[in-house]
């Protein structure tokens, strides 16, 4: 049996700015979906949900710059994290009908994946955990937030926590984790609607629109009269520089990402000029990648928070694989709130 599928490929590396239809192409092809089409040790999946994250932009360039992710191969599928349903299987660990997380899912409707790239997920009606949670609070954004806030930030009750890109997939979870540790939490976002979201739905103590309050140094004096103890940096650039003027002694700065810098060559990026503050304040700035040795610890803790409704997620849903380019570009324009996810089909299981 054959099905027609659409699949995004990278046709030209992005050397500056955002990806366009020149770089990314949507291809249509036929794919066999019978048992005979599945290699040994593999599983055939119908994809339901696909994750769209800022790090994908880094992999669309030809240089291992900053994040040190290997670039996508030209003329090959772009891959991400996805949730899919098993249609056929040639591995004893998986059964037809099960839902799985695919760590190398192509941006497509169907795929064949090696069993080692898959993890079963449970979608029990009364569990309180949805498929979307596995791509947000219980997935990579939540894991990044947990490492940044809980592990590196090590928050203490009463401390002042600042989070940039606070209405994104990482920021929404990070703020709630800091609140669970009894901290005062303020976020920066790109619109007034996002300010209302953070304060009204997510539980931030305060938030500001950086496109309105553009003097970052004065803005941070306003929102942090007693200084900043933890800054989870998702943007870099001018905001990071401003934060360094407002650190408390022994402040911690977990570096999660620098989305304001991804679309520029490193020679064109903003240079932080006041790093001497790190010395005088005995502060610690630490970049991090995901430590998979702690993933089990994270999932146990986060699943408990989700089931108790102590952590909630916000999702920005795009419809159909055709929307991939639009959804990637949205990450850099402040046009979305929450974790960006593609719903592949109308009957996707949530």
C-alpha positions as CSV (number, residue, x, y, z in Angstrom):
1,X,0.0,0.0,0.0
2,X,1.3,3.5,-0.9
3,X,0.4,6.9,0.6
4,X,1.3,10.3,-0.6
5,X,3.2,12.4,1.9
6,X,4.5,15.9,2.1
7,X,8.0,16.5,3.6
8,X,10.1,19.5,4.3
9,X,13.8,19.5,3.2
10,X,16.6,21.9,3.5
11,X,17.8,22.9,0.0
12,X,20.1,25.8,0.9
13,X,21.9,26.8,4.1
14,X,20.7,30.0,5.8
15,X,23.7,32.3,6.4
16,X,21.9,35.3,7.8
17,X,18.3,36.3,8.6
18,X,15.3,34.0,8.7
19,X,14.8,31.0,6.5
20,X,12.6,31.5,3.4
21,X,11.1,29.3,0.7
22,X,14.5,29.5,-1.0
23,X,16.0,27.5,1.8
24,X,13.2,25.2,2.8
25,X,11.1,23.2,0.2
26,X,8.0,21.2,0.7
27,X,8.3,18.0,-1.4
28,X,5.6,15.4,-2.2
29,X,6.4,11.8,-2.6
30,X,4.9,8.3,-2.3
31,X,5.7,6.0,0.7
32,X,5.0,2.4,1.3
33,X,3.0,1.8,4.5
34,X,2.7,-2.0,4.6
35,X,4.6,-4.4,6.9
36,X,6.9,-5.3,4.1
37,X,8.1,-1.7,3.8
38,X,9.4,-1.7,7.4
39,X,13.0,-2.7,8.0
40,X,13.9,-5.0,10.9
41,X,14.3,-3.0,14.2
42,X,12.1,-0.2,12.9
43,X,8.6,1.2,13.3
44,X,6.3,2.8,10.8
45,X,4.6,5.9,12.3
46,X,1.8,8.2,11.3
47,X,2.7,11.6,12.8
48,X,0.2,13.6,14.8
49,X,2.1,16.5,16.4
50,X,5.5,18.1,15.6
51,X,7.5,20.4,17.8
52,X,8.8,23.7,16.4
53,X,11.8,25.2,18.4
54,X,14.3,28.0,18.0
55,X,17.3,25.6,17.9
56,X,16.1,24.4,14.5
57,X,17.2,27.7,13.1
58,X,20.8,27.0,14.3
59,X,20.8,23.7,12.4
60,X,19.8,25.4,9.2
61,X,23.2,27.1,9.0
62,X,26.3,25.4,7.6
63,X,28.6,26.2,10.6
64,X,28.5,24.7,14.1
65,X,28.2,28.1,15.6
66,X,27.3,28.7,19.3
67,X,25.0,25.8,20.0
68,X,27.2,23.3,18.2
69,X,24.3,21.3,16.8
70,X,25.2,19.4,13.7
71,X,23.7,21.2,10.7
72,X,20.9,19.5,8.7
73,X,22.1,17.8,5.5
74,X,21.2,19.6,2.3
75,X,18.4,18.0,0.3
76,X,17.5,15.8,3.3
77,X,14.5,16.1,5.6
78,X,14.4,18.6,8.4
79,X,13.8,16.6,11.7
80,X,12.4,17.6,15.0
81,X,10.6,16.0,18.0
82,X,7.2,14.5,17.1
83,X,4.3,12.4,18.5
84,X,3.1,9.6,16.3
85,X,1.0,6.4,16.2
86,X,2.5,3.0,15.4
87,X,1.0,1.7,12.1
88,X,3.4,-1.2,11.6
89,X,6.3,-2.6,13.7
90,X,9.3,-4.9,13.4
91,X,10.5,-4.4,17.0
92,X,9.2,-6.3,20.0
93,X,9.1,-3.2,22.2
94,X,6.3,-1.6,20.2
95,X,2.8,-2.6,19.2
96,X,0.4,-1.3,16.6
97,X,-1.7,1.5,17.9
98,X,0.7,2.7,20.6
99,X,1.6,6.4,20.8
100,X,5.3,7.3,20.8
101,X,7.7,10.2,21.0
102,X,10.0,10.3,18.0
103,X,13.2,12.3,18.6
104,X,14.1,12.5,14.9
105,X,10.7,12.9,13.3
106,X,10.8,14.4,9.8
107,X,8.4,17.3,9.2
108,X,6.0,15.0,7.4
109,X,2.8,13.0,7.9
110,X,4.5,9.5,7.9
111,X,7.9,8.1,8.7
112,X,9.9,5.0,9.5
113,X,12.0,5.3,12.6
114,X,14.6,3.1,14.3
115,X,13.3,1.8,17.6
116,X,16.1,3.4,19.6
117,X,14.8,6.9,18.6
118,X,11.4,6.2,20.1
119,X,9.9,6.4,23.5
120,X,6.4,5.2,24.5
121,X,4.0,7.7,25.9
122,X,0.9,7.0,27.9
123,X,-2.3,9.0,27.1
124,X,-4.7,7.7,29.6
125,X,-7.9,9.8,29.8
126,X,-7.7,10.5,33.5
127,X,-3.9,10.9,33.8
128,X,-4.0,14.7,33.4
129,X,-1.1,14.5,30.9
130,X,-1.8,15.1,27.2
131,X,0.2,14.4,24.0
132,X,1.0,18.1,23.8
133,X,2.6,18.0,27.3
134,X,5.2,15.6,25.9
135,X,6.3,18.4,23.5
136,X,6.1,21.2,26.0
137,X,6.2,21.0,29.9
138,X,7.1,17.3,29.9
139,X,9.3,17.7,26.8
140,X,12.4,19.6,25.7
141,X,11.2,23.1,26.7
142,X,10.2,21.9,30.1
143,X,13.5,20.0,30.6
144,X,15.5,23.1,29.6
145,X,13.5,25.2,32.0
146,X,14.0,22.6,34.8
147,X,17.8,22.5,34.3
148,X,18.0,26.3,34.1
149,X,15.9,27.1,37.1
150,X,16.0,24.1,39.4
151,X,19.5,22.8,38.8
152,X,21.7,25.8,37.8
153,X,19.6,28.6,39.3
154,X,19.0,26.7,42.5
155,X,16.4,29.2,43.7
156,X,15.8,30.1,47.3
157,X,12.5,31.5,48.8
158,X,12.2,35.2,48.4
159,X,14.8,35.5,45.6
160,X,14.2,37.7,42.6
161,X,14.0,35.8,39.3
162,X,14.0,37.4,35.8
163,X,13.1,35.4,32.7
164,X,13.4,36.7,29.1
165,X,11.3,35.4,26.2
166,X,9.0,34.5,29.1
167,X,5.9,33.7,27.0
168,X,7.8,31.0,25.0
169,X,7.8,27.3,25.6
170,X,10.7,27.5,28.0
171,X,9.8,30.7,29.7
172,X,6.2,29.7,30.6
173,X,7.5,26.6,32.5
174,X,10.5,28.3,34.0
175,X,8.4,31.0,35.6
176,X,6.1,28.5,37.2
177,X,9.0,26.4,38.5
178,X,10.5,29.6,40.1
179,X,7.1,30.4,41.7
180,X,6.9,26.9,43.1
181,X,10.2,27.7,44.9
182,X,8.5,30.8,46.4
183,X,10.4,33.4,44.4
184,X,9.3,36.7,42.9
185,X,9.2,36.3,39.1
186,X,9.2,38.9,36.4
187,X,9.3,38.2,32.7
188,X,10.0,40.2,29.5
189,X,7.9,39.6,26.4
190,X,7.2,41.2,23.0
191,X,3.5,42.3,23.4
192,X,1.0,43.6,25.9
193,X,-1.2,40.5,25.2
194,X,1.7,38.4,26.4
195,X,2.1,40.5,29.5
196,X,-1.5,39.8,30.3
197,X,-1.0,36.1,29.7
198,X,1.9,35.8,32.1
199,X,0.2,37.8,34.9
200,X,-3.3,36.4,34.4
201,X,-2.9,32.8,33.4
202,X,0.7,31.7,34.2
203,X,1.2,33.3,37.6
204,X,4.1,35.7,37.0
205,X,4.3,38.4,39.6
206,X,4.9,41.0,36.9
207,X,6.0,41.3,33.2
208,X,6.9,44.0,30.8
209,X,6.8,44.6,27.0
210,X,10.3,45.2,25.8
211,X,9.0,46.9,22.6
212,X,7.3,49.5,24.8
213,X,9.8,49.8,27.7
214,X,12.8,50.1,25.5
215,X,15.3,51.5,28.0
216,X,16.2,48.2,29.5
217,X,18.4,49.5,32.2
218,X,15.7,51.9,33.5
219,X,13.1,49.2,33.1
220,X,15.0,46.7,35.2
221,X,15.6,49.3,37.9
222,X,11.8,49.7,38.0
223,X,10.9,46.0,38.2
224,X,13.9,45.0,40.3
225,X,14.6,47.7,42.9
226,X,16.3,45.0,45.1
227,X,18.3,43.5,42.3
228,X,18.3,40.2,40.4
229,X,19.3,36.9,41.9
230,X,18.6,34.6,38.9
231,X,18.3,35.5,35.3
232,X,17.3,32.8,32.8
233,X,18.6,34.1,29.6
234,X,16.8,33.1,26.4
235,X,17.6,36.2,24.3
236,X,21.1,37.4,24.8
237,X,22.1,40.8,23.3
238,X,21.0,44.1,24.9
239,X,18.9,42.5,27.5
240,X,21.7,40.4,28.8
241,X,23.9,43.5,29.0
242,X,21.3,45.4,30.9
243,X,20.8,42.6,33.4
244,X,24.5,42.6,34.3
245,X,24.0,46.1,35.8
246,X,21.4,44.8,38.3
247,X,22.9,41.7,39.7
248,X,22.9,40.8,43.3
249,X,26.0,39.3,44.9
250,X,26.4,35.7,43.9
251,X,23.6,35.9,41.2
252,X,23.2,33.0,38.8
253,X,22.7,33.4,35.1
254,X,21.7,30.1,33.3
255,X,22.2,30.6,29.6
256,X,19.4,28.7,27.8
257,X,19.5,30.4,24.4
258,X,20.0,33.7,22.6
259,X,17.2,34.0,20.2
260,X,17.9,37.6,19.4
261,X,21.3,36.5,17.9
262,X,20.4,33.4,16.0
263,X,19.8,35.1,12.6
264,X,23.1,36.9,12.6
265,X,26.7,35.9,11.8
266,X,28.8,35.9,15.0
267,X,30.8,38.9,13.8
268,X,27.5,41.0,13.5
269,X,26.1,40.1,17.0
270,X,25.8,42.4,19.9
271,X,28.9,42.5,22.1
272,X,28.2,42.6,25.9
273,X,30.4,45.4,27.3
274,X,30.0,45.2,31.1
275,X,31.1,41.7,32.0
276,X,33.3,43.2,34.8
277,X,30.1,43.3,36.8
278,X,30.3,39.5,37.0
279,X,33.6,39.9,38.9
280,X,32.4,42.5,41.4
281,X,29.2,40.7,42.1
282,X,30.9,37.2,42.3
283,X,28.2,36.1,39.9
284,X,28.0,32.9,37.9
285,X,27.0,32.6,34.2
286,X,26.7,29.1,32.9
287,X,25.6,27.8,29.5
288,X,24.0,24.4,29.4
289,X,22.7,21.7,27.1
290,X,20.3,19.0,28.1
291,X,21.8,16.5,30.5
292,X,19.9,13.3,29.5
293,X,21.2,11.5,32.6
294,X,18.7,13.6,34.6
295,X,15.8,13.2,32.2
296,X,14.2,10.5,34.4
297,X,14.4,12.7,37.5
298,X,12.9,15.6,35.5
299,X,10.0,13.6,34.1
300,X,9.0,12.2,37.5
301,X,9.0,15.6,39.1
302,X,7.3,17.4,36.2
303,X,4.6,14.8,35.6
304,X,3.6,15.2,39.3
305,X,3.3,19.0,38.8
306,X,1.2,18.6,35.7
307,X,-1.1,16.1,37.2
308,X,-1.6,18.4,40.2
309,X,-2.1,21.4,37.9
310,X,0.8,23.2,39.5
311,X,2.3,23.5,36.0
312,X,0.2,24.5,33.0
313,X,1.2,24.8,29.4
314,X,0.2,27.2,26.7
315,X,0.3,26.1,23.0
316,X,0.4,28.0,19.7
317,X,-1.0,25.5,17.2
318,X,-0.3,25.6,13.5
319,X,-2.3,23.4,11.2
320,X,-0.8,20.9,8.7
321,X,2.8,20.3,7.7
322,X,2.4,23.1,5.1
323,X,2.6,25.6,7.9
324,X,6.2,24.6,9.0
325,X,8.0,27.6,7.4
326,X,5.5,30.0,8.8
327,X,5.7,28.5,12.2
328,X,9.5,28.6,12.3
329,X,9.5,32.3,11.3
330,X,7.0,33.1,14.0
331,X,9.5,32.2,16.6
332,X,11.5,35.3,15.8
333,X,8.7,37.8,15.4
334,X,6.9,37.7,18.8
335,X,3.8,36.6,17.0
336,X,3.1,33.6,19.1
337,X,2.5,32.8,22.8
338,X,3.5,29.5,24.3
339,X,5.0,26.4,22.8
340,X,4.7,26.3,19.0
341,X,3.4,22.9,17.7
342,X,2.2,21.7,14.4
343,X,-1.0,19.6,14.3
344,X,-0.3,17.3,11.4
345,X,-3.9,16.0,10.9
346,X,-7.4,17.0,12.0
347,X,-7.8,13.8,14.0
348,X,-4.6,14.1,15.9
349,X,-4.8,12.4,19.3
350,X,-4.3,14.9,22.1
